[in-house]
Structure formats: C-alpha cells, structure tokens
Amino acid sequence: MIDVSLLGWHQDAVKLQSAGGGLVYLYEGSVFPEQPTPQTRRDYVLYRATGYFTGSPLPRVWVLLWPPECRIDASKVRHLAQLLRSP
C-alpha cells in the first residue's frame, strides 16, 4: 500500500510497480481503477486555499498493489477505503 501525490505525479511509477498484478486507488472512501486525478487535484487546490486556515488535514490518495497470484476480496477493499477516508 502506497500513499501517492494528489496531483497524480506517481501514476506511471505505480503502473510499472504493479507488473501485471492488481492495482486500485483508494480515495475519500471509494475505490478507483485509476487515480481520479481531476477530483484529487481539485481537492488539493481547495486544501491549499482553505486547509491552512481551517486546520483540516490534507486528503490522501492510497494505492493498493498485489501480485497476480493473489486474490483480493472486493468487499474488504471497499471497507479499507472507508477506513482510510479523511475525517
């Protein structure tokens, strides 16, 4: 599991690391096959504009990678996404 940039800087490196295995992005309680870059960039800009003054935490984008031979339970991935949601 990797914490990546809200601006999408790590997308190519993450794809290389997946090497044919599984790859999903977890963001704000949802699971995505690719980073929802328009949404994460928008949230980054909003944080920069207001986060310093409100004390709200910077949202985080997580990537979950697994090798091809592993099977992942989708319901557990959704539950993990909910647990990692920003407060």
A tleap script that builds the chain and sets N, CA, C and O, in Angstrom:
source leaprc.protein.ff14SB
mol = sequence {
  NMET ILE ASP VAL SER LEU LEU GLY TRP HIE
  GLN ASP ALA VAL LYS LEU GLN SER ALA GLY
  GLY GLY LEU VAL TYR LEU TYR GLU GLY SER
  VAL PHE PRO GLU GLN PRO THR PRO GLN THR
  ARG ARG ASP TYR VAL LEU TYR ARG ALA THR
  GLY TYR PHE THR GLY SER PRO LEU PRO ARG
  VAL TRP VAL LEU LEU TRP PRO PRO GLU CYS
  ARG ILE ASP ALA SER LYS VAL ARG HIE LEU
  ALA GLN LEU LEU ARG SER CPRO
}
set mol.1.N position { 0.842 -1.161 0.000 }
set mol.1.CA position { 0.000 0.000 0.000 }
set mol.1.C position { 0.895 1.234 0.000 }
set mol.1.O position { 1.862 1.310 0.757 }
set mol.2.N position { 0.565 2.195 -0.854 }
set mol.2.CA position { 1.414 3.366 -1.051 }
set mol.2.C position { 0.558 4.628 -0.983 }
set mol.2.O position { -0.551 4.668 -1.515 }
set mol.3.N position { 1.083 5.652 -0.325 }
set mol.3.CA position { 0.465 6.979 -0.295 }
set mol.3.C position { 1.071 7.758 -1.466 }
set mol.3.O position { 2.290 7.915 -1.534 }
set mol.4.N position { 0.224 8.251 -2.397 }
set mol.4.CA position { 0.734 8.932 -3.584 }
set mol.4.C position { 0.253 10.375 -3.656 }
set mol.4.O position { -0.611 10.793 -2.885 }
set mol.5.N position { 0.818 11.122 -4.582 }
set mol.5.CA position { 0.521 12.539 -4.754 }
set mol.5.C position { -0.914 12.778 -5.222 }
set mol.5.O position { -1.427 12.060 -6.079 }
set mol.6.N position { -1.544 13.787 -4.651 }
set mol.6.CA position { -2.870 14.202 -5.101 }
set mol.6.C position { -2.828 14.735 -6.527 }
set mol.6.O position { -3.839 14.704 -7.229 }
set mol.7.N position { -1.681 15.217 -6.957 }
set mol.7.CA position { -1.548 15.800 -8.284 }
set mol.7.C position { -1.306 14.761 -9.379 }
set mol.7.O position { -1.246 15.110 -10.558 }
set mol.8.N position { -1.169 13.515 -9.007 }
set mol.8.CA position { -1.024 12.448 -9.994 }
set mol.8.C position { 0.389 12.184 -10.456 }
set mol.8.O position { 0.587 11.484 -11.450 }
set mol.9.N position { 1.381 12.724 -9.763 }
set mol.9.CA position { 2.769 12.588 -10.192 }
set mol.9.C position { 3.268 11.150 -10.208 }
set mol.9.O position { 4.190 10.833 -10.961 }
set mol.10.N position { 2.689 10.278 -9.405 }
set mol.10.CA position { 3.214 8.922 -9.254 }
set mol.10.C position { 2.518 7.871 -10.120 }
set mol.10.O position { 2.845 6.690 -10.012 }
set mol.11.N position { 1.585 8.257 -10.961 }
set mol.11.CA position { 0.778 7.281 -11.696 }
set mol.11.C position { 1.606 6.329 -12.557 }
set mol.11.O position { 1.369 5.121 -12.537 }
set mol.12.N position { 2.563 6.847 -13.305 }
set mol.12.CA position { 3.369 5.981 -14.180 }
set mol.12.C position { 4.231 5.015 -13.366 }
set mol.12.O position { 4.347 3.841 -13.716 }
set mol.13.N position { 4.828 5.503 -12.295 }
set mol.13.CA position { 5.663 4.641 -11.452 }
set mol.13.C position { 4.824 3.542 -10.805 }
set mol.13.O position { 5.276 2.403 -10.685 }
set mol.14.N position { 3.618 3.877 -10.392 }
set mol.14.CA position { 2.737 2.886 -9.774 }
set mol.14.C position { 2.351 1.812 -10.786 }
set mol.14.O position { 2.332 0.627 -10.454 }
set mol.15.N position { 2.044 2.213 -12.013 }
set mol.15.CA position { 1.697 1.234 -13.048 }
set mol.15.C position { 2.853 0.273 -13.310 }
set mol.15.O position { 2.641 -0.924 -13.501 }
set mol.16.N position { 4.077 0.802 -13.317 }
set mol.16.CA position { 5.245 -0.058 -13.508 }
set mol.16.C position { 5.402 -1.044 -12.352 }
set mol.16.O position { 5.746 -2.206 -12.567 }
set mol.17.N position { 5.153 -0.589 -11.143 }
set mol.17.CA position { 5.282 -1.454 -9.969 }
set mol.17.C position { 4.239 -2.568 -9.946 }
set mol.17.O position { 4.490 -3.638 -9.391 }
set mol.18.N position { 3.072 -2.327 -10.541 }
set mol.18.CA position { 2.014 -3.342 -10.491 }
set mol.18.C position { 2.390 -4.586 -11.295 }
set mol.18.O position { 1.959 -5.688 -10.955 }
set mol.19.N position { 3.182 -4.431 -12.351 }
set mol.19.CA position { 3.736 -5.544 -13.152 }
set mol.19.C position { 2.731 -6.664 -13.398 }
set mol.19.O position { 3.022 -7.830 -13.133 }
set mol.20.N position { 1.558 -6.316 -13.901 }
set mol.20.CA position { 0.566 -7.336 -14.233 }
set mol.20.C position { -0.304 -7.780 -13.075 }
set mol.20.O position { -1.247 -8.546 -13.268 }
set mol.21.N position { -0.006 -7.319 -11.892 }
set mol.21.CA position { -0.817 -7.658 -10.726 }
set mol.21.C position { -1.985 -6.704 -10.587 }
set mol.21.O position { -2.302 -5.951 -11.508 }
set mol.22.N position { -2.616 -6.740 -9.441 }
set mol.22.CA position { -3.755 -5.874 -9.186 }
set mol.22.C position { -3.334 -4.494 -8.735 }
set mol.22.O position { -2.277 -4.309 -8.132 }
set mol.23.N position { -4.187 -3.523 -9.043 }
set mol.23.CA position { -3.903 -2.134 -8.720 }
set mol.23.C position { -5.228 -1.386 -8.583 }
set mol.23.O position { -6.035 -1.370 -9.512 }
set mol.24.N position { -5.446 -0.770 -7.430 }
set mol.24.CA position { -6.601 0.106 -7.251 }
set mol.24.C position { -6.177 1.320 -6.432 }
set mol.24.O position { -5.243 1.261 -5.632 }
set mol.25.N position { -6.883 2.407 -6.654 }
set mol.25.CA position { -6.672 3.636 -5.893 }
set mol.25.C position { -7.804 3.783 -4.897 }
set mol.25.O position { -8.965 3.532 -5.223 }
set mol.26.N position { -7.468 4.190 -3.686 }
set mol.26.CA position { -8.456 4.421 -2.637 }
set mol.26.C position { -8.445 5.915 -2.329 }
set mol.26.O position { -7.413 6.483 -1.973 }
set mol.27.N position { -9.613 6.538 -2.473 }
set mol.27.CA position { -9.686 7.976 -2.231 }
set mol.27.C position { -11.050 8.353 -1.679 }
set mol.27.O position { -12.084 8.063 -2.281 }
set mol.28.N position { -11.035 8.996 -0.539 }
set mol.28.CA position { -12.246 9.517 0.104 }
set mol.28.C position { -13.368 8.483 0.184 }
set mol.28.O position { -14.527 8.775 -0.109 }
set mol.29.N position { -12.995 7.272 0.587 }
set mol.29.CA position { -13.979 6.224 0.819 }
set mol.29.C position { -14.396 5.432 -0.404 }
set mol.29.O position { -15.271 4.571 -0.308 }
set mol.30.N position { -13.789 5.703 -1.555 }
set mol.30.CA position { -14.148 4.993 -2.781 }
set mol.30.C position { -12.934 4.285 -3.379 }
set mol.30.O position { -11.785 4.612 -3.081 }
set mol.31.N position { -13.225 3.311 -4.228 }
set mol.31.CA position { -12.196 2.520 -4.904 }
set mol.31.C position { -12.249 2.854 -6.398 }
set mol.31.O position { -13.322 2.870 -7.002 }
set mol.32.N position { -11.074 3.120 -6.983 }
set mol.32.CA position { -10.991 3.505 -8.398 }
set mol.32.C position { -9.945 2.647 -9.107 }
set mol.32.O position { -8.919 2.322 -8.510 }
set mol.33.N position { -10.183 2.270 -10.378 }
set mol.33.CA position { -9.172 1.520 -11.128 }
set mol.33.C position { -7.985 2.398 -11.535 }
set mol.33.O position { -6.880 1.895 -11.739 }
set mol.34.N position { -8.214 3.717 -11.653 }
set mol.34.CA position { -7.154 4.690 -11.936 }
set mol.34.C position { -7.332 5.869 -10.991 }
set mol.34.O position { -8.421 6.088 -10.462 }
set mol.35.N position { -6.272 6.619 -10.782 }
set mol.35.CA position { -6.386 7.769 -9.887 }
set mol.35.C position { -7.391 8.774 -10.456 }
set mol.35.O position { -7.284 9.166 -11.617 }
set mol.36.N position { -8.361 9.188 -9.647 }
set mol.36.CA position { -9.334 10.188 -10.103 }
set mol.36.C position { -8.697 11.575 -10.068 }
set mol.36.O position { -9.057 12.418 -9.247 }
set mol.37.N position { -7.747 11.793 -10.970 }
set mol.37.CA position { -6.902 12.980 -10.936 }
set mol.37.C position { -7.666 14.303 -10.935 }
set mol.37.O position { -7.286 15.196 -10.178 }
set mol.38.N position { -8.722 14.488 -11.735 }
set mol.38.CA position { -9.432 15.772 -11.662 }
set mol.38.C position { -9.970 16.052 -10.247 }
set mol.38.O position { -9.896 17.177 -9.754 }
set mol.39.N position { -10.502 15.020 -9.618 }
set mol.39.CA position { -11.039 15.186 -8.261 }
set mol.39.C position { -9.919 15.421 -7.244 }
set mol.39.O position { -10.045 16.287 -6.378 }
set mol.40.N position { -8.833 14.664 -7.342 }
set mol.40.CA position { -7.761 14.818 -6.358 }
set mol.40.C position { -7.039 16.150 -6.527 }
set mol.40.O position { -6.632 16.761 -5.539 }
set mol.41.N position { -6.875 16.604 -7.760 }
set mol.41.CA position { -6.253 17.925 -7.984 }
set mol.41.C position { -7.132 19.045 -7.446 }
set mol.41.O position { -6.644 19.980 -6.812 }
set mol.42.N position { -8.442 18.942 -7.705 }
set mol.42.CA position { -9.381 19.941 -7.189 }
set mol.42.C position { -9.307 19.998 -5.660 }
set mol.42.O position { -9.268 21.082 -5.078 }
set mol.43.N position { -9.288 18.839 -5.019 }
set mol.43.CA position { -9.237 18.803 -3.565 }
set mol.43.C position { -7.916 19.356 -3.034 }
set mol.43.O position { -7.880 19.969 -1.967 }
set mol.44.N position { -6.837 19.141 -3.775 }
set mol.44.CA position { -5.538 19.703 -3.387 }
set mol.44.C position { -5.591 21.229 -3.423 }
set mol.44.O position { -5.129 21.895 -2.496 }
set mol.45.N position { -6.153 21.772 -4.491 }
set mol.45.CA position { -6.255 23.229 -4.623 }
set mol.45.C position { -7.144 23.799 -3.512 }
set mol.45.O position { -6.812 24.825 -2.918 }
set mol.46.N position { -8.260 23.143 -3.234 }
set mol.46.CA position { -9.141 23.602 -2.147 }
set mol.46.C position { -8.431 23.554 -0.804 }
set mol.46.O position { -8.589 24.456 0.019 }
set mol.47.N position { -7.646 22.501 -0.579 }
set mol.47.CA position { -6.894 22.404 0.663 }
set mol.47.C position { -5.890 23.554 0.769 }
set mol.47.O position { -5.765 24.186 1.818 }
set mol.48.N position { -5.183 23.814 -0.319 }
set mol.48.CA position { -4.201 24.907 -0.307 }
set mol.48.C position { -4.865 26.244 -0.032 }
set mol.48.O position { -4.277 27.104 0.623 }
set mol.49.N position { -6.083 26.428 -0.524 }
set mol.49.CA position { -6.794 27.690 -0.341 }
set mol.49.C position { -7.386 27.823 1.058 }
set mol.49.O position { -7.460 28.929 1.591 }
set mol.50.N position { -7.809 26.707 1.661 }
set mol.50.CA position { -8.522 26.806 2.940 }
set mol.50.C position { -7.924 25.980 4.071 }
set mol.50.O position { -8.115 26.312 5.241 }
set mol.51.N position { -7.215 24.927 3.747 }
set mol.51.CA position { -6.736 23.979 4.754 }
set mol.51.C position { -5.839 24.572 5.811 }
set mol.51.O position { -5.913 24.190 6.979 }
set mol.52.N position { -4.997 25.495 5.418 }
set mol.52.CA position { -4.096 26.110 6.388 }
set mol.52.C position { -4.875 26.872 7.457 }
set mol.52.O position { -4.474 26.913 8.621 }
set mol.53.N position { -5.968 27.461 7.057 }
set mol.53.CA position { -6.742 28.293 7.979 }
set mol.53.C position { -7.734 27.488 8.806 }
set mol.53.O position { -8.030 27.845 9.947 }
set mol.54.N position { -8.244 26.414 8.239 }
set mol.54.CA position { -9.247 25.616 8.945 }
set mol.54.C position { -8.635 24.495 9.769 }
set mol.54.O position { -9.296 23.940 10.646 }
set mol.55.N position { -7.389 24.160 9.497 }
set mol.55.CA position { -6.735 23.075 10.220 }
set mol.55.C position { -7.145 21.699 9.728 }
set mol.55.O position { -6.818 20.695 10.361 }
set mol.56.N position { -7.857 21.634 8.607 }
set mol.56.CA position { -8.273 20.334 8.078 }
set mol.56.C position { -7.054 19.613 7.493 }
set mol.56.O position { -6.144 20.255 6.967 }
set mol.57.N position { -7.040 18.275 7.586 }
set mol.57.CA position { -5.890 17.526 7.064 }
set mol.57.C position { -5.895 17.476 5.541 }
set mol.57.O position { -6.949 17.548 4.910 }
set mol.58.N position { -4.730 17.354 4.970 }
set mol.58.CA position { -4.589 17.182 3.528 }
set mol.58.C position { -5.167 15.815 3.161 }
set mol.58.O position { -4.781 14.812 3.762 }
set mol.59.N position { -6.086 15.749 2.185 }
set mol.59.CA position { -6.605 14.440 1.771 }
set mol.59.C position { -5.469 13.568 1.243 }
set mol.59.O position { -4.461 14.079 0.757 }
set mol.60.N position { -5.637 12.254 1.341 }
set mol.60.CA position { -4.593 11.339 0.890 }
set mol.60.C position { -5.154 10.368 -0.135 }
set mol.60.O position { -6.303 9.935 -0.048 }
set mol.61.N position { -4.320 10.039 -1.102 }
set mol.61.CA position { -4.645 9.029 -2.105 }
set mol.61.C position { -3.781 7.814 -1.799 }
set mol.61.O position { -2.561 7.919 -1.675 }
set mol.62.N position { -4.426 6.670 -1.678 }
set mol.62.CA position { -3.706 5.429 -1.401 }
set mol.62.C position { -3.797 4.521 -2.622 }
set mol.62.O position { -4.807 4.507 -3.325 }
set mol.63.N position { -2.729 3.764 -2.864 }
set mol.63.CA position { -2.708 2.759 -3.924 }
set mol.63.C position { -2.501 1.406 -3.260 }
set mol.63.O position { -1.615 1.235 -2.422 }
set mol.64.N position { -3.322 0.466 -3.644 }
set mol.64.CA position { -3.191 -0.902 -3.158 }
set mol.64.C position { -2.725 -1.754 -4.337 }
set mol.64.O position { -3.395 -1.832 -5.367 }
set mol.65.N position { -1.569 -2.388 -4.167 }
set mol.65.CA position { -0.981 -3.251 -5.201 }
set mol.65.C position { -0.913 -4.679 -4.677 }
set mol.65.O position { -0.675 -4.900 -3.490 }
set mol.66.N position { -1.124 -5.657 -5.573 }
set mol.66.CA position { -0.956 -7.036 -5.179 }
set mol.66.C position { -0.471 -7.844 -6.373 }
set mol.66.O position { -0.748 -7.484 -7.517 }
set mol.67.N position { 0.261 -8.948 -6.115 }
set mol.67.CA position { 0.805 -9.758 -7.214 }
set mol.67.C position { -0.305 -10.537 -7.932 }
set mol.67.O position { -1.379 -10.755 -7.371 }
set mol.68.N position { -0.037 -10.955 -9.178 }
set mol.68.CA position { -1.054 -11.641 -9.983 }
set mol.68.C position { -1.612 -12.908 -9.320 }
set mol.68.O position { -2.773 -13.254 -9.538 }
set mol.69.N position { -0.815 -13.590 -8.530 }
set mol.69.CA position { -1.263 -14.852 -7.945 }
set mol.69.C position { -2.174 -14.675 -6.721 }
set mol.69.O position { -2.730 -15.653 -6.219 }
set mol.70.N position { -2.325 -13.464 -6.252 }
set mol.70.CA position { -3.182 -13.213 -5.084 }
set mol.70.C position { -4.611 -12.882 -5.511 }
set mol.70.O position { -4.841 -12.263 -6.549 }
set mol.71.N position { -5.546 -13.304 -4.696 }
set mol.71.CA position { -6.950 -12.955 -4.913 }
set mol.71.C position { -7.334 -11.976 -3.810 }
set mol.71.O position { -6.997 -12.174 -2.643 }
set mol.72.N position { -8.030 -10.939 -4.186 }
set mol.72.CA position { -8.418 -9.893 -3.247 }
set mol.72.C position { -9.945 -9.848 -3.171 }
set mol.72.O position { -10.633 -9.853 -4.191 }
set mol.73.N position { -10.453 -9.805 -1.951 }
set mol.73.CA position { -11.896 -9.699 -1.724 }
set mol.73.C position { -12.307 -8.232 -1.888 }
set mol.73.O position { -11.874 -7.371 -1.123 }
set mol.74.N position { -13.143 -7.957 -2.890 }
set mol.74.CA position { -13.540 -6.580 -3.203 }
set mol.74.C position { -14.239 -5.903 -2.034 }
set mol.74.O position { -14.081 -4.697 -1.840 }
set mol.75.N position { -15.006 -6.650 -1.253 }
set mol.75.CA position { -15.706 -6.039 -0.115 }
set mol.75.C position { -14.712 -5.569 0.938 }
set mol.75.O position { -14.941 -4.557 1.601 }
set mol.76.N position { -13.620 -6.290 1.096 }
set mol.76.CA position { -12.595 -5.871 2.062 }
set mol.76.C position { -11.847 -4.641 1.574 }
set mol.76.O position { -11.451 -3.795 2.375 }
set mol.77.N position { -11.653 -4.538 0.268 }
set mol.77.CA position { -11.007 -3.350 -0.297 }
set mol.77.C position { -11.912 -2.129 -0.092 }
set mol.77.O position { -11.430 -1.055 0.269 }
set mol.78.N position { -13.213 -2.291 -0.321 }
set mol.78.CA position { -14.157 -1.179 -0.088 }
set mol.78.C position { -14.168 -0.771 1.380 }
set mol.78.O position { -14.226 0.416 1.700 }
set mol.79.N position { -14.113 -1.759 2.269 }
set mol.79.CA position { -14.083 -1.464 3.705 }
set mol.79.C position { -12.796 -0.709 4.066 }
set mol.79.O position { -12.834 0.246 4.841 }
set mol.80.N position { -11.677 -1.131 3.512 }
set mol.80.CA position { -10.409 -0.437 3.746 }
set mol.80.C position { -10.489 1.005 3.258 }
set mol.80.O position { -10.007 1.915 3.933 }
set mol.81.N position { -11.099 1.222 2.084 }
set mol.81.CA position { -11.255 2.582 1.551 }
set mol.81.C position { -12.051 3.452 2.531 }
set mol.81.O position { -11.727 4.623 2.726 }
set mol.82.N position { -13.082 2.883 3.142 }
set mol.82.CA position { -13.875 3.640 4.104 }
set mol.82.C position { -13.051 3.976 5.347 }
set mol.82.O position { -13.167 5.074 5.891 }
set mol.83.N position { -12.223 3.040 5.794 }
set mol.83.CA position { -11.388 3.278 6.972 }
set mol.83.C position { -10.350 4.373 6.729 }
set mol.83.O position { -9.994 5.107 7.650 }
set mol.84.N position { -9.866 4.482 5.491 }
set mol.84.CA position { -8.831 5.455 5.167 }
set mol.84.C position { -9.383 6.817 4.774 }
set mol.84.O position { -8.619 7.735 4.476 }
set mol.85.N position { -10.682 6.950 4.772 }
set mol.85.CA position { -11.319 8.226 4.394 }
set mol.85.C position { -10.897 9.342 5.339 }
set mol.85.O position { -10.771 9.129 6.545 }
set mol.86.N position { -10.680 10.531 4.788 }
set mol.86.CA position { -10.286 11.679 5.613 }
set mol.86.C position { -11.393 12.024 6.589 }
set mol.86.O position { -12.573 11.903 6.260 }
set mol.87.N position { -11.018 12.456 7.799 }
set mol.87.CA position { -12.052 12.822 8.794 }
set mol.87.C position { -12.840 14.052 8.399 }
set mol.87.O position { -13.734 14.474 9.132 }
savepdb mol mol.pdb
quit
